[in-house]
Amino acid sequence: MSTTSTNLHAIDTSFVPAEIDCGDWSQIEPLARNLMERPLDTVDHLERWLLDRSELESALSEAQANRYIDMTCDTESEAKKKAFLQFVEEIEPKYKPIAFELDKRLIASPAVGQLDRNRYMVLVRDAKRDVELFREQNVPIEVELAKLDQQYQEICGVMTCEFDGQTRTMPQMGRYLEVTDRAQREAAWRAIGDRRLADADKIDDIFDKMIAHRHQLALNAGYENFRDYQHDRLRRFDYTPADCFAFHESVERLVVPLMRRLDAERREGMGLDKLRPWDMAVDVKGRAPLSPFETVDAFVDGTTKIFQRMDRDLGEMFATLRKPECLDLDSRKGKAPGGYQYNRDRIRQPFIFMNAAGLHKDLVTLLHEGGHAFHSILSADEPLLNYRHYPMEFAEVASMSMELLALPFLCEFYDEDEANRARRQQFERTLTILPWIATIDAFQHWVYTNPKHTREQRRDKWLELDRRFGSAIDWTGLEPYAERGWQRQLHLFGVPFYYIEYGIAQIGALQMWVNYRRDAKQTVAKYQAGLALGGTRPLPELWETAGLAFDFGADQMGGLMREIEAEMKVLPV
C-alpha cells in the first residue's frame, strides 16, 4: 500500500512547496536556513515564523510517518525498510540540531515576552525544556536507537507458527488461546512461546544495546540515569517518578486483590486445581470464543454503527476514514506487531494500523484507535504543529474512553448474551491491564536506574514484579517462558517510559464512563471539547475541559474500583 500524500487541499503552501521531497535534504535545507536567518524582533514576525516552522515540521513529520507506515505494513520489503532508515539516518540527524537552534531563537526573541501568554504558554514552556535537554552528541545515538527498534519490529513482524496445518501469524494464533479444548490451547500457547524463545537472545541483545545507549543519552545531558532524563524529556510537568510509585502501590493494594479474586473464580469455574497461562483467555463456561466479524468490511461496518449510536458526530468522523489510505486492519505475514493510529501532520489525516484476526480484542483495538483518530480530527484546524500533538496522558483518555462508551452498543456485533460477555470481559481486562501497566512501568524504573544489571538480574526482577502484580498463574515447568514475558511489550523498545500514561488515562476513561451513564450527551460534548484543544493547555486543564479530575491517587482509584465491582455484580458470568 502506498501512503504518498495526495490530499493537498489541507496544505498551506505559502512557505513549503506542496510537492517537496522531504527525503532530499537539498530541498529542506534552504527552508531551514530561512527560518534560521529571519528577524524575530516583533510579535508579527515571530507568529509568522512559528506558522512557517510548523508547516516545515509538519512536512517532515508526515514524511517520516509515511515511511514508518509503509515499513510496518510490509516489514519484508527491503525498499520500504531502506526508505525509513534513510530518513532516520540522513534527514533526522541533520534537522534535530536545527530544531534546537530554532527553539533557542524562539526563547531568545525580544518579542517572546509580548506573545499572548494564554495562547503560547505551553509552546514556550515546551521549547525551553527541549533546549535544556538537547545535546548534539545525542543525535547519532538516537539514530542507533531507531535502527535497533526497527530490528526488533522486523524480528517480531516475521514470527509465524506452523499450527493446525497452516502457517499462522502471532495475532492469528491468538484465536487458539480461546478455544474450549484445553489440550489445543496448551499446544497453541507452547507454539507461540517456543517461537518467541527462538529469537529471545536476539531481542535481549537489542535491549542490552538500547539500555547502554539510553544511559549515555542521560549522562550526556547531565542526568544520573535515563529514567529521570526521560521523564523530563516527556514533558511530565504535572507528576513525578514518586507519583508513579504511588500509582504502583495503589494498584497493588486496590486492583491486584480484585484481579486475583477473579482468577480464583475462573479456576473454580473451570474445575481446575491450578491455572496455567493457556487458561486465561478461554470462556469460563466453555462457550465458543466471541467472534464479532468474519471480514474486514463487516468489522468496519459494525464499528461505524457503534460510533454513530454513541454520537452522530463521532460516527460521521469515523466514516471519513473508510478508505485504504486511512485503514490497514487485516493480519498477514510480514506486518509488524501491534496496532497504532498515526496522524499525517501535513494533510492532517489519521491512519489506523492493526492486525485483525476476527477476535473480540480486535474490536476493542479499533474502538481504541478510533478515539485517537477523533483526537487528530478534532484538533486538525489548529495551525501550529506543536498544538496538534498532545500529552499522552490525555491522548490515551481519548482512546480508552471509546472502549467503555461503546459498551451499550455491542449488539451491533453480538446478541445480548454475547454482548454481556463482552462487557464483562472489558471490566476484567481493566482489572488485568492496570497491574500489567504497573509491572511494565516498575520494570522500566528498575532497568534504567540500574543500567549495569546483568540479564540474570533482569530476569529475577521481572519474576519478582510478576509475583507482586501478576495473575495467580502456575508457571511450574514454564520458567523460560515466564522470564522473557517482558519481551512482547513493544513500548519497552520503541517508546521507553511511554506506558504509565495508559494507567493514568484508564483512570480518566473510567471517570468518562461513569459520567456517560449519568448524562451521555453532556459527556460526549465535553469529550469533544477537550480533544479539540489539542495540546494548547496544560494537562490538568485538558482533563478538566473533558469533565475529568486529573487525579490518579488511591481515593480516586478506590472509588472507580467500587464502580467496576458494582457493575460486574449485575453482569452474568
N, C-alpha and C positions, 0 to 999 in steps of 0.2 A: 504494500500500500504506500503510495506517495503521500507525503504530508506537506508538499510545497504550498506556501501561502498564495491564495488567489483572490481572497476577499479584500480587494484593495480599497473598497469604499470607506473602510474604517480607518484608513491611514492618513495622518496629517503629513503630506509630502513636501511641506514648505522648507524643511531642513534636510531630511533624509530622503534620497531618491527612492521612489516606490519599488524599483527593481534592483536595489542594492544587493550584492552578494556578500553576505557577512562572513563567508568563509575565505574571503580575499582581503587581507589586511590593507592592501593598497587602496581599497575603496573606503575603508573605515578610518584610516589614519588622518586624511585631510579634515574630516568632520571632527575627530577628536582634537586635532590641533586648533581648529576654530574655537572649540569650547575652552581650550587652554589659554587662548590669547585674547578673547573678547573682554572688553571692560565690564566690570560688575559694580560700578560706582553709584548706580541708582536702583530704586526698587523696580522700576520698569525693566531696566537691563537685566536685573537678577531674575525676575519672574520669567522673562522671555528665555533666558539662558536655562532655567530649570525645565521649561517645557521642551526646548530643543534637546537637552541632555536626556530627558525622559524618552523622547522619540528615538534617539540613537540607541539607548539601552534597551528599549522595547524591541527594536530590530535585532539586537544581539541576543537578547533573551529568547526570542522566537526562533532564531537560527539554531540555538542550542536545543531548544525544545523539539524542533522538527527532527534533528539528528538523534536525540535520545529516543523519541517515539519510534522512529524508523528502526533503530537498533534493537529496542526491547520487543518490538513486534516480530523481529526476524533476527535472532541472535546468531544464526548460522551464516548470515550474509557478511562476507568479508568486506564488501564495498560499503555497507552501512556502518559496520564497525569502524572502518577506516575513516569515514566521514565524521563520525562522532569524535574519534580520537584526534583527528586533525584539528577540529575546533578546540578541544580541550588542551591540546599540546601547543598549538600555534596562536590561536586567537585570544583565548582567556589570559594566558600569561602576559601578553602584550597589553591587554586592556586593563587588567587589575591595577597595575601601578598608576595608570592614567586616572582610573576612577578614584584612587586615593588622592591624587593631586587635585582632582575636581572637588572632592569633599573638602580638602584644605582651602581651596579657593572660595567655596561657599562660606565656610566658617569665618574666613578672614575678610570677607567682603564688608566694606563700610556700610553697606545697605542692609546687612542681615538683621541688624537690630531694629530696622524700620519695617520689616515684614510684619504682616498681620500675625500676631502670636497665636491666636486661636487656630488659624489655618496652617501655620508652618511649624508649630512647636514640636510635633512628633518627628517631622522630617529632619529638622536641625539637630534635635537630640540624637537621632539615629546616626546622622553623619558624624557628629562628634565622637560617638562610641566607635564607629568604624575607623576614624582617623587614629584614635588612641590605640587600636589593636593592630592596625596594618603594619606589616613588616615585609619589605620587598623580598627578603631571603625566604619567606614562606611561600611565595608564588610557585616555585618549582616543586616544593613539597606537596602543595595542593594538586598539582598536575599528577604526581605519582599516586596520590590517594585516589584520584578519579580513575586512573588506569587500573588500580587494584580493585576498586569497586566494579569496574567493567569486567574484570576477570572473574570475580565472584558471580556476577549476573550470568556470565557465559557458562560457567560450570553448572549453575542451577538450571539454566534455561534448556540444556540438552539432557537433563536427567529424565530417563524413562524406565519403565519396568516391563518385562515380559510377563504378562499375567492374564490368566483366563483366555489363553490362545491369541492374545494380541499385544502389540507394543502400545503402552499407555503412558501419558504424561503424569506428573505428580498430581495435578488437580483432578485428573480423571480417576486416579487411584483412590481419591477421597470417597468416591461412591461406595467402595467396598468396605469402608470402615463403618458404614451404616446398615449393612445387610444383617439379617437376623441369624444367619449361620455363623456361629462363633468361630468354628474352625476356619472358615473362609476369611473372616475378619482378621484373625490372627495371621493367616498366611499373607494377606494383603499388607498388614502392618509391618510384618517382618520384611517383606519385599521392599517396601518403602524405606525402612530403616537400613537394610543392607545396601540399598543403592546410595543412600546418603553417606553411609560409613565408607563406601568405596572412595569417596572424594574428601573424607573428613580431614585427612592430613593436609591436603592441598588447601582446604579452607582455613585450617589452623595456621598454615604458613602465611596466607594472605592477612589474617587477623594480626599475627605477630608483627608483620611489617607495618600494618596500619597503626598499631599501638605505638611503635617506635617513632613513626613519622609524626603522629599527633602529639606525642610528648615533646618532640623537638619544636613543633609549632608553638607550643605553650612556652617553652624555655626562651625561644627567640623573642616572644612578646613580653617577657619579664614575669611570667607566672611560674609557680612551683609545679603545677600539674595541669593536664589538659581539661580536667573537669571544670576547674574554676575559669579557665580561659574560654571554654566552650559556652558556659552559662552566660558569660558576658557577651560573647560573640553572637549568641542567640537573642541578645537584647532582652534579657529577663530582668526588666526594671522593677517588676512588681512581686517577685518572690525569689527565694534564695535556695541553695542546697539544703539548708536547715529545714525549710518548708517541705522539701521533697522527702526528707527523713521523717517528718511528722506525717506526711501522706502515707509512707510505708507503714508506719506504726498504726495509723488509723485503719488501714486495710487489714493488717494482721489481726487487730482486735475486733473489728466490726464486720468484716466481709468474709475472711477465711473461715470462721466458725459456721457461717451460713452455707458456704460452698461445701464444706466437709459434711454438714448435715445432709445436704442434697446427695453427696457421694454415698453416704450410709443408706439413704432411701433407695438409691439406684442399686446398690449391692443387694439389699434385701429384696427389692422388687424383682431382680433378675435371678434370685435364688443362688447367689454366689458366696463362697467363703471369702474371696478376695477379689478386688477389682484389678484388672490388668489394663494396660494402656489401650488395647483394642476393644475395651468395653465402654468407652466414654462417649462415643458418638451414636451408638445404636439406640433405638427406641426401647425404653424400659419394658414396655408391654409386648415387645416383639412385633410391633407393626412395621410395615414396609417403610423405607425412608421417604420423607417428604420429597416429592418430585414436582416442582412447580411448573416446569416447562420442558418441552422437547426440542424446540427450535429457538434460535436467537430472535427471530421475528416475533414469536409468541411471547418471549421474555420481555422484549421492548414494549410490545402492545400492552401487556398487563401492568408493567411498571408505569407506563404513561397514564393508564387509567387510575392507578393508585394516587399519583400526584394530582390528577385532575379532581379526584374526590376530596383529597386533602385541602386543596385550594386551587381555584381556577387559574390564577396567575402562575402558580408553580407548574401546573400541568401544561400550560402553554409554553413556558420556558423549556421544559424538558422535551416537548415535541420538536422544538427547533434543533435539537441535537441529533435527530434521526437521519443521519447521513454518514457515509463511510469516513469522511474526514473528521468526524467527531466521536465515533464509536468503533472500537475493535474489541469485541466481547468474547469470542469463542476461544476454547482451549485447543492448542495444536502444538506439535513438536516444534521446538525452536523459539517459542515465545518465552520471554523472561518470566520469572515467577511473580505472583502478587497482583495487585491492582492499584491504579492511581488515576487521579484527574490532573491533567497538566494544561495550564492555560497558555495559549499562544498570545503573547503580550502585545503584539503589534496589530493583528486583526481582531484581537480580543474575543477569541473563540475557544471554548473549552474542548478538551479531548479526554475521553474516558477509555482506559485500558483495563482489561481483566481477563481471567481465564475461566469462563463459564463452562460448567460440566453438567448442568441440569440439577444442581443441588440447591437446597434452601439457602445455604450460605451465599450462593451466587446472587440471589435476590437481595439479601442483606447488603452485599457489596455494592450492587448497583444503586440501591437507595442511598447508601453512604456517599458514593462518588457523585451521585446526583446532587446531594447537598453541597458538595464542593463546587460543582458546576453552577449552581444557583448563586453561590458567593461570587464567582467570577463574572457571571452575567449581571448581577445586581450592582456590582461596583465598576462595570465596564465603562461608564461615562466619566469616571474620574480621569482627568487629563494627566496626572502625574503617576508614573510607574510605581514609585515608592508606595503610593497610597492604594494602588491596585493589588498590592501584596499586604498581608495582614498577619497578626500573630497567630502561630499555630494553635495556641490555647483557645482561640476563638474560631479559627478555621475548622477545627475538629468538632466544635459545638454545632456548626452549620451542617456537618455531615452526619454526626451521630444522632442529632435530633430527628433526622428524617427516618432513621431506623425505627424510632419509637413512635413518631406521629403517624407512621404507616400502619400501625398495628390494627386499628379498627377496620382497615380496608383490605385485609389479606384475602378476603373471599374473592378477589379478582383472580386469585390463583388456586384457592382451596375451597372445599366445603367447610362448614362451620366447625366440625370436629378437628379437621386438619388445621384450620386457622388457629384454633385454641392451642393445638400442639405447638404451632409456630410461635405463638405469643409466649407460651411458657418457655420455649427454647430461648427466646430473646432475653428474658429475665435471668434464666440460668446462665446464659452466656455473659451477661453483665456481672454476675457473681463469680464468674470464672476469669473474665478478662481483667478485672481490677487487680486481683492477685498476680496475674501474669505481668501486667504493666509494672507493678511494684517490684516483681522479680527482675525484669529486664533493667529497670532503672537502677535498682540497688546493685545489680551486677556491674553496670557501667561505672557507677560511683567507685566501686572497689577496683575494677580493672584499671581505671585511669588515675587513681590516687596510689596505685601500687604497680607502676608501669614496668617494673623489673621482675614481675612474678613469672614463675615457670608454668608450663602447661599443666603440670600435675596440681599446682596450687590453684590454677584457674578451674580445673575440674572439681577440686574439693570445694571451692567457693560456690560454684554453680549447684552442686548437690546440697550444700548447706542451705542455700536460698530456697531450693525446692522443698526441703524439709520445713522451712519457715512459712512459705506461701503456697506450696503446691497442693494438688488434689491428693486424696487418700488412695493412691495407686500403689500396688505391689510391683516393685521393679526387680524382684529376685530373678537372677539369671539374665537380666536385660541391662546390666550396668553399662556396657559400652554404648548403648543407645542413649541412656539417660545422661551420661556425661557430656554428650555433644548436643543436647537438646537446644542450646542457645544458637547453634549454627543456622537454624532455619529462620531466625528473625533478621530479615534483611536490613532493618533500621540500624543494627549494630555495625553494619559495614558501610552503607552509603550515607547515612544521616545520623551520626553519633549524638546521643542525648536527645534526639527527637523521638521521645516515646512517652515521657511523663505527661506530655501535652494531652495524650489520649485519656489518661486518668483524670486530669483536671477537667477536660472537656466532657467526660462522661458525667461528671457531677453537674455541669451546666445542662447537658442534654436531658438528664433526669429531671432537673427543675423545669425544663421546657415541656416535658411530658406531663408533669403534674399540672402546670399552667394550662396546657392544651385541654386537659379533661375538664377544667373549670370554665374556660372561655376560649373555644377553638379559634374564633375569628380574630379576637384581640391578640392571641398568642402568635398566630401566623403573621399578623400585621407588624408586631414588634420584632419577630424573627427577620422579616424582610427589611425593616428599618435598620436593624443592627448590621445586617450583611451589606446594606447599601452604603454604609460608612466606610467600607473597605478598611484601610489601615490609618485613617485620618485622626483617630483619637486613641488615647492610652487604653490599654487592655481593660481595666475595670470599667471604663466608660462604655466600651463596646458591649460588654456584658449587661450593663445597666440599661442601655438602649434596647437591648433584646429582652428586657424584663427579667434579668437574672442577677443573682448576687455572686460576685467574684469571691467565693469562699469555699475552699475545699478542706476545711478543718473537720474535726471529729464530730462536732454538733451537727453540721450540715450533712455530713456523710451518714451519721446515725439516723437522722430523720428520713433521708431518702431510702435507706435500707429498710426502714419500717414500712414505707410506702410499697416497696417491692414485696416484702413479706405479705402484706395485706392483699396485694393483687394476686399473688401466687396461691393464696388460700382459696380463691374463688375460681381459679383456672384448673380444670381437670388435668390429672397427670396423664 
